[in-house]
Amino acid sequence: MKYLIIIMLFICNVSNANEKLLTSSKPFDLDEHIISTSFFHWYTSTGGQTIGPWLPLEGRANWTGETDWWKSQIKQVMRSGIDVLYVHLLPHMEQQRTNLFRALYEMRCDGYDVPKAAPFLDTVITWGHSNVYSFADESNRTMFVDQYIRFFDQYYSINTDKYADDYIAVIDGRVVLDTWHLWVNLTDHSNFHRAFMEKALAEKFGTKHPVFTNGIYMITTDDTRTFPFADEKVVQFHSQEYSHITDFNNMKAAQLKPGYWDQNVREPGFILKRDGGIHYSNAWMKLDPTDIKRVYIESWNEYAEGSGIYAANPTNIFRSNSNTNIDVWSSSNDPFEYIKTTYNGARKFKRSEIKNKDSKILYHNLPENMFVGETNYCTVYVRNTGFDLWKSSDGFKFGQKLYLTNEMSFGSGRHNFNDKENEVDFYDGIFKGQPVKFDVTVIAPQKKGKYVTHWGMLQEGVEWFGDEITNTINIVSPH
């Protein structure tokens, strides 16, 4: 019985493994290459934006706005290589935004290095086209700041862990805020000073979240009628071009658009044709990462205006009776046309900052003590932190570095991940930021002693890469 109890203690216990998969994430440096997209939350199965030309791959009725659906969207975003979600901020469909924040948190608990979130304040929908407020009035300045406070209140109501601050967008140590078309609803912009926003956010959040004491990084529409203290400007929903470069404050930003087609909801409306994806691909190819530091994609899922890059049904277009135009989603009928193009572009754009092959060990319970000849069944979680997509068929495995270290073998030396469990076929591999679980069988040698072992990721026949586990195992006699 004593022997059995000891054996049970040695067997790996992973029932609480997810609690150990939360990790920190570094903020963005000022000169870092950053890829972002506008991200809309106004969806339920039958509400919000329902009339768009490009039907989702899973069907519009499955855009529920619920937590699990957001997770599928976040995975597509990650497969694209996007770093930041500029989350729509308006006083409607608040629960759907909160559901998004919950999805981000739960995925982090599962080991995903999810995109960072920043507020994208939609002034026009928030206050309407005809309402105008002056920043000379302090109450209007407060009204404006309160929109951002609501956003972060919602975020922190869900993201309560010690790494929550790491997953809001921070550039140059400062919390990122974005606002759209300030001039439509707000005047006297010189009366709103950076310090007003910084003081209010620091007083509200600074004690628990010190990042808010470092100031703000303000991004606005590329227009002169905005805050004089703006840090970055970008074309946002006001240019019908496949690519537009903004050069402001020594920061060049490229806004990329795959297409536009709002003729289901506006008459006569406008169409900027996708033509199978060639224009979007060309826009990425023309980007020079030695010159451009930011890429803003319009949009991830602006459904009614048809500018999204989510996975869509390439052969089924919805057109209202008045919409007689024709366009093509993908020249190869690929639902992931724009996701893959974005990924290929991101790989080139960020090549100086992210390796092709890299990995981070999130958790392991490899044993430190075993009996002679004993078998342990353990678990290792590894996150892909490079641009290469991992597939079992391409030889990506977790293993013991026997031939590199000339050490004692503790089992087969190679361990595969489950392709089906990790949706490898759907996403064409394990993408950057995605965690993988390995079931590792550890078999002790027949000889007592203290053995140093080394473990890590490899592509069979190519190279070992990423984090390494160094684990010392003490082998003893059961008697």
C-alpha positions in Angstrom: 0.0 0.0 0.0 2.8 2.4 0.9 4.4 1.7 -2.5 1.1 2.4 -4.3 0.6 5.7 -2.5 4.1 6.9 -3.4 3.5 5.9 -7.1 0.2 7.9 -7.1 2.1 10.9 -5.8 4.6 10.6 -8.7 1.9 10.3 -11.3 1.5 13.7 -13.0 -1.5 15.7 -11.8 -2.7 18.2 -14.4 -6.3 18.8 -13.2 -5.4 22.5 -12.4 -2.9 22.9 -15.3 -4.9 25.7 -16.9 -4.4 28.0 -13.9 -0.7 27.8 -14.6 -0.9 28.7 -18.3 -1.4 32.4 -17.8 1.7 34.3 -18.8 3.0 37.8 -19.0 3.4 39.7 -22.3 5.6 42.6 -23.2 4.3 46.0 -24.3 5.2 47.4 -27.7 8.3 49.6 -28.2 7.8 52.9 -29.9 9.7 51.8 -33.1 8.2 48.2 -33.2 6.3 46.9 -36.1 2.6 46.6 -35.1 -0.3 45.1 -37.1 -3.8 46.0 -35.9 -7.3 45.8 -37.1 -10.6 47.5 -36.2 -12.8 45.0 -34.4 -16.6 45.3 -34.1 -18.7 43.7 -31.4 -22.3 44.5 -32.6 -23.4 41.0 -33.3 -26.0 38.5 -32.2 -27.6 35.7 -34.2 -30.4 38.0 -35.4 -29.2 41.5 -34.4 -26.6 44.1 -35.0 -25.2 44.1 -38.5 -27.0 41.4 -40.4 -26.9 42.4 -44.1 -23.4 42.1 -45.5 -22.3 40.8 -48.9 -19.7 38.3 -47.7 -21.3 35.5 -45.7 -19.2 34.0 -42.9 -17.9 30.5 -43.4 -20.0 29.3 -40.5 -23.1 31.2 -41.5 -24.3 34.6 -40.2 -26.7 33.0 -37.7 -23.6 31.6 -35.9 -22.2 35.1 -35.2 -23.8 35.0 -31.8 -21.8 37.5 -29.9 -21.3 34.9 -27.2 -18.0 34.0 -25.6 -17.4 30.7 -27.5 -18.0 32.3 -30.9 -15.6 35.1 -30.0 -13.0 32.5 -29.4 -13.3 31.2 -32.9 -12.9 34.7 -34.2 -9.9 35.4 -32.0 -8.2 32.2 -33.3 -8.7 33.5 -36.9 -7.2 36.8 -35.9 -4.2 35.0 -34.4 -3.8 32.8 -37.5 -3.6 36.1 -39.4 -0.6 37.4 -37.3 -2.5 40.5 -36.0 -1.1 42.0 -32.8 -3.9 44.5 -31.7 -7.7 44.7 -31.8 -9.0 48.2 -31.9 -12.3 47.2 -30.2 -15.4 49.3 -31.2 -16.4 51.6 -28.3 -20.0 52.9 -28.4 -22.9 52.8 -25.8 -24.7 49.8 -27.4 -24.4 46.0 -27.2 -22.2 46.3 -24.2 -22.7 42.6 -23.2 -21.2 41.5 -26.5 -18.1 43.6 -25.8 -17.9 42.1 -22.4 -18.3 38.6 -23.9 -15.3 39.4 -26.1 -13.2 40.3 -23.1 -14.3 37.1 -21.4 -13.2 35.1 -24.5 -9.8 36.8 -24.4 -9.4 36.0 -20.7 -10.5 32.3 -21.0 -8.1 31.8 -24.0 -5.3 33.3 -22.0 -6.1 30.8 -19.2 -5.8 28.1 -21.8 -2.3 29.3 -22.8 -3.0 31.5 -25.8 -1.0 34.6 -26.3 -4.0 36.6 -27.5 -3.9 39.9 -29.4 -3.9 43.0 -27.2 -7.1 45.2 -26.9 -7.4 48.9 -27.2 -10.6 51.1 -27.3 -11.7 52.6 -30.7 -14.1 55.3 -29.7 -16.9 55.8 -32.3 -17.8 59.4 -31.6 -20.5 59.5 -34.3 -22.6 56.6 -33.2 -22.0 57.5 -29.5 -23.4 61.0 -29.8 -25.2 61.1 -33.2 -24.4 63.1 -36.3 -26.3 66.2 -35.2 -25.1 66.6 -31.6 -22.1 68.9 -31.1 -20.3 69.5 -27.8 -17.5 71.9 -26.9 -14.4 70.8 -25.0 -14.4 74.3 -23.5 -17.0 72.9 -21.1 -15.5 70.7 -18.4 -18.5 68.4 -18.3 -18.0 67.5 -22.0 -14.4 66.7 -21.3 -15.5 64.4 -18.5 -18.2 62.9 -20.8 -15.5 62.1 -23.3 -13.1 60.5 -20.8 -15.9 58.5 -19.3 -16.3 56.5 -22.6 -12.7 55.1 -22.1 -13.3 54.5 -18.4 -16.3 52.3 -19.3 -14.2 50.3 -21.7 -11.5 49.5 -19.2 -14.0 48.9 -16.4 -15.5 46.2 -18.6 -12.1 44.8 -19.4 -11.0 44.5 -15.8 -14.3 43.1 -14.6 -13.3 40.0 -16.5 -9.5 40.1 -16.7 -8.7 40.0 -13.0 -5.4 38.2 -13.0 -1.9 39.7 -12.4 -1.1 39.8 -16.1 -4.3 41.7 -17.2 -2.4 44.9 -17.8 -0.1 43.1 -20.3 -3.0 42.4 -22.6 -4.2 46.0 -23.1 -2.3 47.7 -25.9 0.6 49.7 -24.6 3.1 51.6 -26.8 6.2 53.3 -25.4 5.0 52.4 -21.8 1.7 54.3 -22.4 -1.9 53.0 -22.7 -3.2 53.2 -26.3 -6.4 55.1 -27.0 -8.0 55.5 -30.4 -10.7 57.9 -31.4 -12.6 58.4 -34.7 -13.7 61.6 -36.5 -13.5 63.8 -33.4 -14.5 66.8 -35.4 -18.1 65.6 -36.1 -19.3 65.9 -32.5 -16.6 67.7 -30.5 -15.2 71.2 -31.0 -12.5 73.4 -29.4 -10.0 70.6 -29.4 -7.3 72.7 -28.0 -9.2 72.9 -24.7 -8.7 69.2 -24.2 -5.2 68.5 -22.9 -3.4 65.2 -22.7 -3.1 65.7 -18.9 -6.8 65.8 -18.5 -7.2 62.3 -19.9 -4.1 61.0 -18.1 -5.1 62.3 -14.7 -8.6 60.9 -14.9 -7.4 57.4 -16.0 -4.6 57.4 -13.4 -7.1 58.3 -10.6 -9.5 55.6 -11.7 -7.1 52.7 -12.4 -3.6 53.7 -11.4 -3.6 52.1 -7.9 -4.4 48.6 -9.1 -3.0 49.0 -12.6 0.2 51.1 -12.5 0.5 51.2 -16.3 -2.1 54.0 -16.2 0.3 56.2 -14.3 2.6 56.3 -17.4 0.4 58.4 -19.6 -1.6 57.7 -22.8 -0.7 57.1 -26.4 -3.4 58.7 -28.5 -4.2 57.6 -32.0 -6.7 59.6 -34.1 -8.1 59.9 -37.6 -5.7 61.4 -40.2 -7.3 64.8 -40.0 -6.3 68.3 -38.8 -9.5 68.6 -36.8 -8.4 66.4 -33.9 -6.3 66.6 -30.7 -3.1 68.7 -31.2 -1.3 66.2 -28.9 -2.1 63.1 -31.1 0.8 60.6 -31.1 -0.2 58.8 -34.3 -2.7 59.4 -37.1 -4.1 56.8 -39.5 -6.8 56.7 -42.2 -9.8 55.1 -40.5 -13.0 54.5 -42.5 -12.7 57.6 -44.7 -10.6 56.5 -47.7 -11.7 54.2 -50.5 -8.2 52.9 -51.3 -6.5 49.6 -51.0 -3.6 51.2 -49.3 -3.0 54.7 -47.8 0.2 55.8 -46.1 0.0 58.4 -43.3 3.2 60.1 -42.3 2.8 61.9 -39.0 5.1 62.6 -36.1 7.9 60.6 -37.7 5.7 57.5 -37.8 4.5 56.1 -41.1 1.4 54.0 -40.9 -0.2 52.0 -43.7 -4.0 51.5 -43.8 -4.9 48.4 -45.9 -8.3 47.6 -47.1 -9.2 44.3 -49.0 -12.3 45.9 -50.5 -15.5 47.7 -49.7 -19.1 47.0 -50.6 -21.9 48.8 -48.8 -24.6 48.6 -51.5 -26.8 46.2 -49.4 -27.4 49.0 -46.9 -26.9 52.2 -48.8 -28.2 53.6 -52.1 -26.4 54.1 -54.4 -23.5 53.0 -52.1 -20.1 52.2 -53.3 -18.0 49.2 -54.2 -14.2 48.8 -54.1 -13.8 45.4 -55.7 -11.7 42.6 -54.1 -11.2 40.9 -57.5 -10.3 37.6 -55.8 -7.8 39.2 -53.3 -5.2 40.5 -55.7 -5.3 44.1 -54.6 -4.9 43.2 -50.9 -2.0 40.9 -51.7 -0.4 43.6 -53.8 -0.8 46.2 -51.0 1.0 43.9 -48.6 3.8 43.2 -51.1 4.5 46.9 -51.6 5.0 47.5 -47.8 8.6 48.3 -46.9 9.2 47.4 -43.2 12.3 49.6 -43.1 10.0 52.6 -43.8 6.6 51.6 -42.4 6.1 50.8 -38.7 2.3 50.4 -38.4 -0.2 48.5 -40.4 -3.9 49.1 -39.7 -6.4 46.7 -41.4 -9.9 48.0 -42.2 -11.4 45.9 -41.0 -11.7 42.5 -39.3 -15.5 42.3 -39.4 -17.2 45.5 -40.6 -20.0 43.4 -42.0 -22.5 45.8 -43.6 -19.7 47.7 -45.4 -18.1 44.4 -46.6 -14.5 45.3 -45.6 -13.8 42.3 -43.3 -11.0 39.7 -43.6 -12.7 36.9 -41.5 -13.1 33.4 -43.0 -16.0 33.7 -45.5 -18.0 31.5 -47.8 -16.2 32.3 -51.1 -19.0 31.1 -53.4 -22.1 32.5 -51.7 -22.6 36.3 -51.9 -25.6 38.1 -50.5 -27.0 41.0 -52.6 -30.1 43.1 -51.9 -32.5 43.7 -54.8 -30.9 47.0 -55.6 -27.3 45.7 -55.4 -26.5 44.4 -58.9 -22.7 44.5 -58.7 -20.5 41.3 -58.8 -17.3 40.7 -57.0 -15.1 37.7 -56.1 -13.9 36.9 -52.6 -11.0 34.5 -53.6 -9.6 33.6 -56.9 -8.9 30.1 -55.5 -12.2 29.8 -53.6 -10.4 29.9 -50.3 -12.4 31.0 -47.2 -9.1 32.0 -45.6 -7.9 34.1 -48.5 -7.3 37.3 -46.5 -6.3 35.6 -43.3 -3.5 33.8 -45.2 -2.5 36.9 -47.1 -2.3 38.8 -43.8 -0.2 36.1 -42.3 2.2 36.0 -45.2 2.5 39.8 -45.0 3.0 39.8 -41.3 5.7 37.3 -41.6 7.6 39.6 -43.9 6.7 42.8 -42.1 7.9 41.5 -38.7 10.8 39.3 -39.8 13.3 41.3 -37.8 11.4 40.8 -34.6 9.9 37.3 -34.7 11.7 34.1 -35.6 10.3 31.5 -38.0 10.7 28.8 -35.4 10.4 29.5 -31.7 8.5 28.2 -28.7 7.8 28.9 -25.0 7.3 26.2 -22.4 4.2 27.1 -20.4 3.9 24.2 -18.0 5.4 20.8 -17.4 5.2 18.3 -14.6 8.1 16.1 -15.5 9.1 14.1 -12.4 12.0 14.8 -10.1 11.9 11.4 -8.4 11.1 8.0 -9.9 11.6 4.3 -9.0 13.8 2.1 -11.2 11.9 1.1 -14.3 8.8 3.2 -13.3 6.6 4.7 -16.0 5.1 8.2 -15.5 2.5 9.8 -17.7 3.1 13.6 -17.8 1.9 16.7 -19.6 3.8 19.5 -21.2 2.2 22.7 -22.6 4.2 24.5 -25.3 3.2 27.7 -27.1 4.3 28.4 -30.7 6.0 31.8 -30.6 7.3 31.8 -34.2 5.8 32.2 -37.6 6.2 28.7 -38.8 2.9 26.7 -38.7 3.4 23.4 -36.8 2.0 20.2 -38.3 2.7 16.6 -37.2 3.1 15.7 -40.9 6.0 18.3 -41.1 7.8 16.6 -38.2 7.0 19.1 -35.4 7.4 17.3 -32.0 8.4 17.6 -28.4 11.3 15.5 -27.3 14.2 14.6 -25.1 17.5 15.9 -26.5 19.3 12.6 -26.4 21.7 13.0 -29.4 22.6 16.6 -28.4 23.4 15.9 -24.8 24.4 12.2 -24.9 22.2 11.6 -21.8 20.2 8.6 -20.5 17.0 8.0 -22.4 13.7 8.3 -20.4 11.4 6.9 -23.0 10.9 7.1 -26.7 12.5 10.6 -27.0 9.7 11.9 -29.3 6.1 13.0 -28.6 3.4 14.2 -31.0 0.5 16.5 -30.5 -3.1 15.7 -31.4 -3.9 17.3 -34.8 -7.7 17.0 -34.5 -7.7 18.3 -30.9 -5.7 21.4 -32.1 -7.8 22.0 -35.2 -4.6 21.6 -37.4 -6.6 20.9 -40.6 -8.8 23.9 -40.2 -6.1 26.4 -39.5 -3.4 24.7 -41.6 -1.2 24.2 -38.5 -0.5 25.4 -35.0 -0.3 29.2 -35.4 1.8 31.8 -33.5 0.5 32.3 -30.0 -1.4 28.9 -29.9 -0.6 26.4 -27.1 -0.1 22.7 -27.6 -0.5 19.9 -25.1 1.9 17.0 -25.3 1.3 13.7 -23.4 4.7 12.6 -22.4 5.5 9.1 -21.3 8.6 9.1 -19.0 10.2 5.7 -18.4 12.9 5.4 -15.8 16.1 3.4 -16.5 17.0 0.3 -14.6 19.9 1.9 -12.9 19.7 4.1 -9.8 21.3 7.5 -9.9 20.7 11.2 -10.5 20.2 12.0 -14.2 20.1 15.4 -15.9 17.6 15.5 -18.8 17.0 18.2 -21.5 13.7 18.6 -23.4 12.3 20.9 -26.1 10.6 21.4 -29.4 12.1 20.1 -32.7 11.3 19.7 -36.3 12.5 16.3 -37.1 15.5 16.3 -39.4 15.7 20.1 -39.3 16.5 21.6 -35.9 15.7 22.0 -32.3 14.3 25.4 -31.3 12.8 27.5 -28.5 12.7 27.1 -24.8 14.4 24.1 -23.1 13.5 22.2 -20.0 16.4 21.1 -17.9 15.1 18.5 -15.5 17.0 16.4 -13.0 15.5 13.1 -12.1 16.5 11.1 -9.1 16.1 7.3 -9.6 15.7 5.2 -6.5 14.9 1.6 -5.6 11.3 0.9 -4.5 12.6 -1.1 -1.5 
